[in-house]
Amino acid sequence: MGRQSDVLAGRGRRHTTNVLLATIGDPAVLADVATDDWNAVHLIVRGNHLAHLLNGRLMSVTIDDDAPNRPADGVIGMQVHVGPPMKVEFRNIRLKSW
């Protein structure tokens, strides 16, 4: 991952696995939603539908239509980018199963 072509659902977009269905916001405007303070990330995942929210703003929606290559279970990971030394903190992590 990392190159734009490898991103499943770009900011401000609604996608199926390989098709852009709609735009849900201007990516440049949505880029300013993050703050220098704590940011609230909310992921809603139900079956093959994924919605990503940042600080209450819908950032992207994905419908994963690649059933043969889509795992039904897995692990939860926290992404940290490479670069100069930095401080990364997580708090109030909650997992709710339906």
RATA-V564333 format. One record per pair of residues at least 4 apart in sequence whose C-alpha atoms are under 7 Angstrom apart, sorted by the first residue. I is the first residue (numbers start at 1). GAP is how many residues later the second one is. Records with the same first field share a line. If there is no record, write none. Layout:
I = GAP  GAP
This chain:
1 = 5  6
2 = 4
8 = 9
9 = 4  5  6  51  52  53
10 = 50
11 = 16  48  49
12 = 11  12  13  14  15  18  47  48
13 = 9  10  11  47  48
14 = 6  7  8  9  10  46  47  48
15 = 4  5  6  46  47  48
16 = 4  5  46  47  48  49
17 = 46  47  48  49
25 = 5
26 = 4
27 = 4
30 = 29
33 = 22
34 = 5
35 = 4
39 = 15  16
40 = 14  15
41 = 12  13  14
42 = 10  11  12
43 = 8  9  10
44 = 6  7  8
45 = 4  5  6
46 = 4
48 = 15  16
49 = 13  14  15
50 = 11  12  13
51 = 9  10  11
52 = 6  7  8  9
53 = 4  5  6
54 = 4  5
66 = 4
